[in-house]
Amino acid sequence: MENQSELAYFKQRRADFPSLGRFVGQNPAVYLDGPAGTQVPMAVIEAVSSYYQNSNANTHGAFLTTQETDQILAQTRESVAAFLGAPGPETISFGANMTTLNFSLSKAIARSRNPGDEVLVTQLDHEANRGPWLALAEHGVTVREITVRSDGTLDYDDARSKITPKTRLVAMGMASNAFGTVNDVRRIRSWANDVGALLLLDAVHYAPHFPIDVQEVGPDFLLCSAYKFYGPHVGILYTRPGLLEQLRTDRLRTQDEHAPARIETGTLNHASIAGVKAAIQYIASLGDGTNHRDAILSGMRRIGAHEGHLALRLYSGLQRIPGITVRGPSFQTPQRAPTVSFTMDGTTPEQLCARLAHEGIFAWDGHFYAIRPMEMLGLLERGGFTRIGVSLYTIEAEIDRVLSVLGSLARSV
């Protein structure tokens, strides 16, 4: 249970986010669409604006603004490394988005694979961590799937049976953006190690809510997106030290052949990367610590406790509304993302979200690019479900308002 001082603290932090002042008609906007992208604090907006005002230049020149751009890139790599617990900035690559980086990675890995090699994906994942690996079938690679169960969790017995000496890579998510499921990646890491397979983790939905330590978890690759944790649209790739140089990436002969630039094609979005650094600094400002990493960890734990309290309040309230069925694992599991999805009898998710939008409540409907589990669980043809995401700027009054509106809607359908 979150104490009143913490609730008051996060209520005050809402002033950091200018977009939260919007109204829809007479209703204040309620931003519960965070799983598709969070709002950004003013510090991030100012960092992007400042770059364009003061340092807008390409890299590796002799003059002041180009040197400032080089410095911003270097500092942001260091900040992301601290955010992920990575050993150094040379492990951090940037791209347009997670999907683009993952396609680049899969193409590079395909060049060293042989017919009969196996890659393992999951039925639970977002398509951004399925499509790039399913494409390896064109190279003779066998792509297999870990089964998703009816409660939105993975079947680990099935996973264990499918990780074999032929397995070369396991690609899986750390958390489901559709069901809120947090996967047991350490168990999969152990089994992949047993057969010498690489492990790639999609942390897009995990990174906004929980601290990450790549050196402790031990993935070979980890991907996330800054716009899910209060930053701009920038994709991030962590690669285990020394591994990127072993891959034949798509690269112009003018491109730096060493990590982390080896997989970064063309000019990066320098202004947005400046915003990534500011987003991580903002998270660190919510915590305490003698160094940047410790402050980030403290900030993330504080965010997680706040979000977990509100998500449980939402989950419990939804279960009390007749006609609503909550999807995904319960909050009694050891760890669960603060993302709650549900269906309501008598209406489609699309219709329900339209009615919520009329009340100024921003929620998503559909499959959220997690189309495979929707297919497997028979939800796709029914329009998927409605998804509500809790972020650090969410407050109790908003959760209570949503539950009140949903209760009224349930009684009217």
Secondary structure by P-SEA (a helix, b strand, c coil): cccaaaaaaaaaacccccccccccccccccccccccbbbbcaaaaaaaaaaaacccccccccccaaaaaaaaaaaaaaaaaaaacccccccccccccaaaaaaaaaaaaaaaccccbbbbbbccccccccccccccccccbbbbbccccccccccaaaaaaaccccccbbbbbccccccccccaaaaaaaaaaaabbbbbbbaaaaaaccccccccccccbbbbbcccccccbbbbbbbcccccccccccccccccccccccccccccaaaaaaaaaaaaaaaaaacccccaaaaaaaaaaaaaaaaaaaaaaaaaaaaaccccccccccccccccccccccccccccaaaaaaaaaaaccccccccccaaaaaaaacccccccbbbbbbcccccaaaaaaaaaaaaaaaaac
